[in-house]
């Protein structure tokens, strides 16, 4: 031990660094597991989230212990594994935080809301941190999850470089200029939130057909990485309307959401093999794989195959389009 | 896509050619290496096989293990690099197992997975005939189309000339299980030589049990229909299907042929939720023979009517729906005899008399 009973000795410091160097790959694995879990939670709730992860660099781990004067480096450095989640809308930070707590349960150790600076006249770092335990890997490890908006992330990255780790000490006026940028971050996020709420209200006023198409397009973009032709989509959804009982039609969006969430991994593979970027994307028979409504058709085939075949026959659309989609998805289509 | 065959994914593929009677040779043409599938080819073959499995797959199991082909499959699944050599053995075995009358074709052996479980796919594809037209320019500069007759096509759009077996990995001392499709066999049956002599397997479900399950579940479903006229019509359709000369039952085709459009999916769901067959199966009415003679109607107030199904079909007995929950049953016939019927007593296990 060193002379100060609270500060780790050089030996203890070296041991902590060596231990982390040895364990770092496991922390990287834990971070990736938690990242996937959170991306899945966000996707399931249709929250637009961009996730990334890392295990802390060994040198950063070493520097942090010294800079912060940690007494128990192994315990005190809580971001040995980290996941960053960037969200479009400020309200989604709270929504996702709640969903993560619900999904991970006891594996959430604590939640820290860093958007509250403590005093109305102060500006500070913005974001929510969730300290979680990984699951599924060889070892359950702590992972720090940071939830931020895009604007908060931008300010955080810039301020980190200019204020916390500057090559030269910034003059007070320059530091003030950097801090007041937080005001723009807050204004930006509030305006995005306001406009997003308005957009959602307008979407809710649309007919079910349009909203169903909107939801299908959102999922399709994520699964097939391709836009969809809206005019063809409107025609196809019109055809599919006949496959819903009246009570089903009002919950058609929920039916689609449940289907996509349950079948996400198979759908991802299906569209990578047969979608517009797949090797058969140029063949006309695979037209439906280039349309977002293919998701609605697949959900309907799961629920009411005969009704889909009947509606399709009545529409005059080529049977080959439907037959190809069904065959690739392993669905037995009744004869028309 | 709860359908499990959506999870069929094909990996390495080896092709061989087995001769047919008309080929004038008994020589199997074997490959030395796996076939390199170009972009889109694997996806296309996979799609065709997924579709065939979804429509026609019959569960099979290895009989009296270990059998020759299942052992080759175990080797492919457990020994890295064994695919080519074992596939050669499989193709040679097929050539010797198939009857002389069987046409030649291409044997496909592939590593695959079904819902994540390692498996081996064996398919026999027969060549089909088709025509290709390509624009060409004559010596005088005139353009025309050159037509070629192709007799070596495989897996064409409406192809029904293939047999497919997918066998899943299992412990070394456990019989292999899998699925079999034979789109060539009469109706929806399977060629016996392929399933037993070649694969060393048998169907896991007996035809008489499948027929009974279908009949029971179809009756339960139709008796849940609110409209009495519809119930009667569907009951007659079910009896007709069971008493007809057809040797196979295809539940989808039954629904399309006899049920009102809006009832077909409900019928299919009822079969699926009770484990009754959804894919075509061989009909065997042995276990339900005693129930096929007459149609019986029980009313809520205790009236019982039993009549041969032909009497419903010729209009002697007519069931009509009234405006409320009730129905009208009209029997137009000569009364041959009326008599009191005694209730028959029998002893119950607990000693009490019951009806």
Interface residues (C-beta under 8 A of the other chain):
Chain A: X263 X266 X267 X269 X270 X273 X274 X278 X279 X280 X283 X298 X302 X303 X304 X305 X306 X307 X310 X320 X324 X326 X327 X328 X329 X330 X331 X332 X333 X334 X335
Chain B: X1 X2 X3 X4 X5 X6 X7 X8 X9 X39 X40 X43 X44 X46 X47 X48 X50 X51 X53 X54 X55 X157 X252 X253 X255 X256 X261 X262 X264 X265 X268 X278 X279
